[in-house]
Amino acid sequence: MAAPNIETIVSLAKRRGFVFPSSEVYGGLGSAWDYGPLGVELCNNVKQSWWRWIVYDRDDIEGVDSSIILNRLVWKYSGHEATFNDWLIDCRKCKARFRADKISDNKCPSCGASDWTEARPFNTMLQTKLGAVADDDPTALAYLRPETAQGIFINFLNVQTTMRRKLPFGIAQVGKSFRNEVTPGNFILRTREFEQMEMEYFVSPTAEHSKLVDYWVEQYLEWFGSLGISRENLFLYEVPEGDLAHYSKRTVDVMYRYFPEREKPWEELMGIAWRTDFDLSTHSKNKVDAEGKRINPDSTEDLSYFDEPTKQRFYPHVIEPAVGVNRTVLAVLMDAFSEKTNDKGETRVILKLSPQLAPIKAAILPLAKNKPEIVGMAKAIKRSLQPVLRAVYDDTGGIGKLYARQDEIGTPFCVTVDHQSLEDEAVTVRDRDTWEQERVKVADLAEHLQKRLKPFPVTQPETI
Ligand code: GAP
C-alpha cells in the first residue's frame, strides 16, 4: 500500500514534524517549505545513503562541494543564459499566466477561455547582485545555480589531476539549486529552492554511451529499491529526440507515481542523460568550431584529457544521473505510507520507512513514568544507545499513544522498560511493522538492534 495522494503526506508531514509551510507567521511564501525535526533527519539520511552508495561503496567516483554562485561566464557557456527558458503565455481574458507546455487542451485552467498571447521565453535562473553596486550595474549580475552539474564540470581537471584519475570515473555533488519556476507546486515536488544529488560520469568518446545510460538506470532502480520504493511505482520514460535538452543525445527519465489518483499519475523523479562532450568542450579555451574559431575565448583552461593507452587527447563524454533530494523524500514517504487496524478496530498509520532512512531508529519508553527507577533505567538505555544509533526517550503519554506516534513517524523499534526490567535487566523490543514483541537483555540490546537495522545491500557489478 502507498499513500492515496500527496495531500495525505502533506497532512502527516505537518502533523508529525517532517515538513512545514515556510514563513507561515507572515502568511507563507508560495511553494516554499521548511523541514522540521524529523524532516531534516530524513533528508540527511537520504543524502547519506546516496553518498555512501555512490562515493564510498564504489571505487570510481569522487565527491566535491562547489559554490552555489559561480562566475556568470559559466552560465553563458553552459547555454543556460540563452536557453534555460520556460515559454510563457497569458490568458487575454482573465490575465492568468501559464507555462505554454502545461496547457494541453488550449483552454485557460482559470476561466476556460482560449484567447492566448504569443508564447515568449522566460529565463528561470534566479538572479542576484554581487557586492555594493548600483541597481543597474550589469557587471554585478550573478545567478544562483540552477543545477549542481556545472560546478562539477569546471572542476574536472582539478579532481582528475589531484586524485590521479583515469577514465572512466565520476564526480558526485549534493547541494541546493534554484529555479524561478513559473508554476511551482504539489508540495515539495516543484519548488524554487531544492536540492539535487548529481553525478557526472566521464568516459571516452568511443565508449558505449547508450549502454552506460542503461547501466545507470539499472543502478538507480536498485538504489530506489533499497530505499523502499516499490518498482511498480516507477516508470521509465525515454525522452523523445525533439524534447532533449540542448546538451543531450539520449535521456531516460525515471518517473514516480506521485499522483495515483489521477489519469496521468507519473512525474519525473530523476533523469539519466548522455550529455556528450558538450560541457567539457564548451568550457575549454582550445575547442574550435567547424570554421576553426575558438568557441570559448573567455576560458583560461583546456578541459581535455590525454589518454595514455591510445596516446590521444579528447574531451570526455558524460553520463549524468541527476536526482532531486526532495522528490526522493516525497516518493519515499508516499511508498512508506500504510494503514493497519488494531484489536479495537482502530485504524493506525504506519510509516514503513526503510530502517536506514527512519529519522529515529529506537524510541525508549518507560511503562510507568512515576517510577524513578524505571525512568532512570530508560534514560540510561537511551544514552547508551545514542553513540551507535539515533534513539529518543519519550514519556509524554500512555504506552498505546506512544506506540502509535512512533509507528506514524516510521520508528522501526520501540523499547519498553517495565517493572520486570528492574529485576531481569531485560526490555521488550516491539517491531513497527508486525507489532510483535520480544524480550532482549539490556547488555545485548545495541547489537540486537544494529543487526536488525542493517541496510538492504545494493549489489555492485564488477566492471562498468
Ligand atoms: N543537471 C541536470 C538537471 O538538472 P533536471 O532534470 O533539470 O536535470 C534533475 O533536474 C532533478 O532535479 C529532477 O529530476 C528533479 O528530481 C530535481 N528538480 C528539478 N527541478 C526541481 C524543482 N523545481 N523542484 C524540486 N526538484 C527539482
Boltz pocket constraint, residues with backbone or C-beta under 6 A from the ligand:
constraints:
  - pocket:
      binder: B
      contacts: [[A, 146], [A, 147], [A, 148], [A, 149], [A, 179], [A, 181], [A, 188], [A, 189], [A, 190], [A, 191], [A, 192], [A, 193], [A, 194], [A, 195], [A, 196], [A, 198], [A, 268], [A, 269], [A, 270], [A, 271], [A, 320], [A, 322], [A, 323], [A, 324], [A, 325], [A, 326], [A, 327]]
      max_distance: 6.0
